[in-house]
Amino acid sequence: MPSSVTKAVLIQHLSTVLGVNKREAQDVVNIFFHEITEALARHETIKLPGFGVFTPKHKTSREGRNPKTGEIVRIEERRVATFKAAPLLKMNMIHAHSKQTQKTVK
């Protein structure tokens, strides 16, 4: 896979691995993202064991500063999604990085 995994790249990879056409793989990806988005909109936490946890958060309004002008501006309250990687994902990333580093050194 390329260094940046886009939705199109993910669909192509799923199509190849699962042996389904691209339209079916696209449907799977779209449904997956839709379900995550809807769950976050309902203030639900999404737990994907071995991958991580998406959590909806509410940020209250606050004052901020425009970095260019220094002007104080009001930042409105908003809802955001946070992601915390699971320990297994972190370990796999470290392992993959060390493997790649070993290839580069050789």
C-alpha positions in Angstrom: 0.0 0.0 0.0 1.1 3.6 -0.6 2.4 5.8 2.2 -1.1 7.5 2.4 -4.1 5.2 2.6 -7.1 6.9 1.1 -10.6 5.6 1.0 -10.1 4.6 -2.6 -6.9 2.6 -1.8 -8.7 0.9 1.1 -11.6 0.0 -1.2 -9.2 -1.5 -3.8 -7.3 -3.5 -1.1 -10.5 -4.9 0.4 -11.8 -5.8 -3.1 -8.6 -7.7 -3.8 -8.3 -9.4 -0.4 -12.0 -10.4 -0.1 -12.4 -11.3 -3.7 -15.4 -9.0 -4.2 -16.0 -6.3 -6.8 -15.1 -2.7 -6.0 -18.8 -1.7 -5.6 -19.3 -4.2 -2.8 -16.1 -3.2 -1.1 -17.1 0.4 -1.4 -20.5 -0.4 0.2 -18.7 -2.1 3.2 -16.4 0.9 3.7 -19.2 3.4 3.4 -21.4 1.5 5.9 -18.5 1.2 8.3 -17.8 4.9 8.3 -21.5 5.8 8.4 -22.1 3.6 11.5 -19.1 5.2 13.3 -20.3 8.7 12.4 -23.9 8.0 13.6 -22.7 6.4 16.8 -20.6 9.5 17.6 -23.5 11.7 16.8 -25.6 9.8 19.4 -22.8 10.4 21.9 -21.8 6.8 21.9 -18.3 5.5 22.4 -16.9 3.1 19.7 -14.6 0.4 21.0 -12.7 -1.6 18.4 -10.6 -4.1 20.3 -7.0 -4.2 19.2 -7.4 -0.9 17.3 -8.7 1.8 19.6 -11.5 3.8 21.0 -13.4 6.7 19.4 -15.0 9.0 22.1 -17.3 11.9 21.5 -16.3 15.0 23.6 -18.0 18.3 24.2 -15.7 21.4 24.2 -17.1 24.5 25.9 -16.7 27.9 24.3 -13.6 29.8 25.2 -11.5 32.8 24.2 -8.6 32.2 21.7 -6.2 34.4 19.9 -5.7 35.0 16.2 -2.0 34.1 15.7 -1.6 36.6 12.8 -3.2 39.6 14.4 -3.1 38.8 18.1 -6.8 39.7 18.3 -8.8 37.9 20.9 -11.6 35.8 19.3 -14.4 33.7 20.7 -14.2 30.0 19.9 -17.7 28.5 20.0 -18.6 25.4 21.8 -18.5 22.3 19.7 -18.5 18.5 19.7 -15.4 16.6 18.6 -14.3 13.0 18.3 -11.2 11.8 20.0 -9.3 8.6 19.3 -7.1 6.6 21.6 -5.0 3.8 20.1 -5.2 0.4 21.7 -2.0 -1.0 23.2 -2.0 -3.7 20.5 -2.1 -1.1 17.7 0.7 0.8 19.3 2.8 -2.4 19.7 2.1 -3.4 16.1 3.2 0.1 14.9 6.4 -0.1 16.8 7.1 -3.6 15.5 6.4 -2.6 11.9 8.6 0.5 12.3 11.5 -1.6 13.7 11.2 -4.1 10.8 11.3 -1.2 8.3 14.3 0.3 10.0 16.1 -3.0 9.9 15.5 -3.2 6.1 16.8 0.3 5.6 20.0 -0.5 7.6 20.9 -3.6 5.6 
